[in-house]
């Protein structure tokens, strides 16, 4: 589990550096691919969190001589398990596959900068990633 969490954090740092290097084109193929890999590692991490808790409940039932592992479930344990999985699910998703076009805008009112709202969301998700 630790490997997938750290891999997601490292990939998010790389993606943020690539994003801030390309001020004129935020969504490149490489950036989209890194976000897609981050999404895959996040899904694997959440599955492993649930598997870890399942094994923990099985060990708890064996240690306490319970007939089934579901006997040891309490509402607090269930809440904490889902809260941990929810925290692990926070990551920047790939918005869309970027389309590179040769079309040039001749209008001077169109700016090539990144919109502040998307940048703020991506930075916030990058800080809280994995």
Secondary structure per residue as TSV (DSSP state, phi and psi in degrees):
chain	resnum	aa	ss	phi	psi
A	1	X	-	360.0	-39.4
A	2	X	H	-63.6	-37.1
A	3	X	H	-61.2	-45.9
A	4	X	H	-68.2	-36.5
A	5	X	H	-64.1	-47.0
A	6	X	H	-67.9	-36.9
A	7	X	H	-61.5	-42.3
A	8	X	H	-63.5	-40.1
A	9	X	H	-66.0	-45.0
A	10	X	H	-64.7	-42.8
A	11	X	H	-64.6	-35.0
A	12	X	H	-68.0	-38.0
A	13	X	H	-63.7	-43.6
A	14	X	H	-62.2	-43.0
A	15	X	H	-65.7	-38.7
A	16	X	H	-64.2	-39.9
A	17	X	H	-65.7	-40.3
A	18	X	H	-65.5	-41.1
A	19	X	H	-63.0	-44.7
A	20	X	H	-75.4	-19.2
A	21	X	H	-75.4	-36.4
A	22	X	-	-98.1	82.2
A	23	X	S	-68.4	-32.8
A	24	X	S	-82.4	-26.0
A	25	X	-	-135.4	97.6
A	26	X	S	-72.3	-42.3
A	27	X	-	-99.4	91.4
A	28	X	-	-98.0	167.4
A	29	X	H	-63.1	-40.4
A	30	X	H	-65.3	-42.2
A	31	X	H	-64.5	-41.6
A	32	X	H	-64.0	-41.1
A	33	X	H	-64.5	-40.8
A	34	X	H	-64.0	-42.1
A	35	X	H	-64.7	-34.8
A	36	X	H	-65.7	-42.1
A	37	X	H	-64.2	-39.4
A	38	X	H	-61.3	-40.9
A	39	X	H	-63.4	-42.2
A	40	X	H	-64.0	-45.1
A	41	X	H	-65.5	-32.2
A	42	X	H	-67.2	-42.0
A	43	X	H	-63.3	-43.8
A	44	X	H	-63.3	-40.5
A	45	X	H	-62.2	-42.7
A	46	X	H	-66.5	-39.4
A	47	X	H	-62.7	-41.6
A	48	X	H	-67.9	-31.2
A	49	X	H	-63.7	-46.1
A	50	X	H	-65.8	-37.8
A	51	X	H	-66.2	-40.5
A	52	X	H	-59.4	-45.9
A	53	X	H	-67.7	-33.8
A	54	X	H	-62.5	-46.0
A	55	X	H	-64.2	-36.2
A	56	X	H	-64.1	-42.5
A	57	X	H	-66.8	-36.6
A	58	X	H	-64.9	-42.7
A	59	X	H	-65.4	-38.0
A	60	X	H	-61.5	-41.1
A	61	X	H	-70.7	-34.9
A	62	X	H	-69.1	-43.8
A	63	X	H	-65.7	-30.5
A	64	X	T	-103.7	12.2
A	65	X	T	55.5	44.3
A	66	X	-	-92.0	150.9
A	67	X	S	-70.3	-38.1
A	68	X	S	-140.5	152.3
A	69	X	G	-69.1	-22.9
A	70	X	G	-72.3	-13.1
A	71	X	G	-67.3	-32.9
A	72	X	G	-81.4	-2.4
A	73	X	-	-73.8	132.3
A	74	X	-	-121.7	164.6
A	75	X	H	-64.7	-32.2
A	76	X	H	-67.3	-43.0
A	77	X	H	-64.7	-40.1
A	78	X	H	-65.2	-44.1
A	79	X	H	-61.6	-45.2
A	80	X	H	-66.8	-34.5
A	81	X	H	-66.1	-46.0
A	82	X	H	-71.0	-31.7
A	83	X	H	-66.1	-41.6
A	84	X	H	-62.5	-42.9
A	85	X	H	-65.5	-37.6
A	86	X	H	-64.9	-41.4
A	87	X	H	-63.8	-38.6
A	88	X	H	-69.8	-22.0
A	89	X	T	-77.8	-12.5
A	90	X	-	-73.7	116.2
A	91	X	-	-163.4	158.6
A	92	X	-	-77.9	125.9
A	93	X	-	-89.7	150.7
A	94	X	-	-70.4	120.1
A	95	X	-	-69.7	-54.0
A	96	X	-	-160.0	162.1
A	97	X	-	-73.8	123.3
A	98	X	-	-66.9	143.9
A	99	X	-	-115.0	118.3
A	100	X	-	-94.9	122.9
A	101	X	-	-122.5	152.4
A	102	X	-	-90.2	2.5
A	103	X	-	-69.5	128.2
A	104	X	-	-108.8	137.7
A	105	X	-	-85.9	130.0
A	106	X	-	-96.8	-4.2
A	107	X	-	-81.6	129.4
A	108	X	T	-79.7	-9.4
A	109	X	T	-82.5	-13.2
A	110	X	-	-86.2	123.1
A	111	X	-	-100.0	152.1
A	112	X	-	-97.9	15.0
A	113	X	S	-87.7	166.7
A	114	X	-	-77.8	139.1
A	115	X	-	-70.0	139.0
A	116	X	H	-62.9	-30.9
A	117	X	H	-68.2	-43.5
A	118	X	H	-67.6	-37.7
A	119	X	H	-64.6	-43.1
A	120	X	H	-64.5	-39.5
A	121	X	H	-65.8	-45.0
A	122	X	H	-65.9	-38.5
A	123	X	H	-67.3	-41.1
A	124	X	H	-63.6	-41.4
A	125	X	H	-71.1	-31.5
A	126	X	H	-69.3	-34.2
A	127	X	H	-71.8	-37.7
A	128	X	T	-96.9	13.1
A	129	X	-	-67.2	137.0
A	130	X	-	51.3	360.0
